[in-house]
Amino acid sequence: MWPFRRKKREQVDPEERSPQLGIKYKDLMVMDQLAKAGADLEQPRHVIFYMYAPTLEVAQSVAKVAGSAGHGLRAEVGKPAPEHPDSWPVTCETNAVISPDFVRETGNLFDDLAAHYRAEYDGWQAAATP
């Protein structure tokens, strides 16, 4: 037996939250990828959030609530893809500093919207450069 074996890395559930920051691990991974791409996370940048609603009416409600929730979110409802007629896309865009507070607050907002409206929050992306 080899005496210097590395311990296997523990698997983390991406939906679980970091106890230190209260941010989901999947969001920390996005922030890490941005930093690895050279992003200065203290500079504002374009951020897009993705949700999918089961009906047009729900999508419009989600967009309205998200747009009035702060963070400068501009919400838009798209048309469903032919292969997913019951999945109305809602995108919300803003320019923001990707701080732990911003990521936690917006993540909570979209998780709450998804739960309330029975929609799906698919996550977010941000530009590596401002």
C-alpha positions, 0 to 999 in steps of 0.5 A: 500500500502506498503511504502517501495516498491523497484523500478523495475530494469530497463531492459537494452538492452544487445547490448547497450553500457555503456556510461562510458566505451563504452562496450556493456552491454552483454560484461560487463555481461561476465566480471562480470561473470568472476570476480564472478568466481574468475578471476583476469582480469588483468592476461592474459587468453585464449579468444575465439570469435565466428562468423558464415558466410553464405559461406565458402568464406566469412568465409575464408575472415573473418578469414583472416581479423581477423587474421591480425587485431592485438590482436594476434588472431588465426582464424580457419574456421570450417565445418557447422553443418548438421542442419545449412549448410549455417552457417560456423563457424569461431573461433578466439582465443588469450591470452589476458588481459580482459581490457575494451579497449581489450573488446571494440576494439575486440567487434568493430572488430567483429561487423564490420566484421559481418556487412561488410560480412553479418556474425553473431558475436555470442560473446566471452568467456574466461577462468576464470583461466589464 
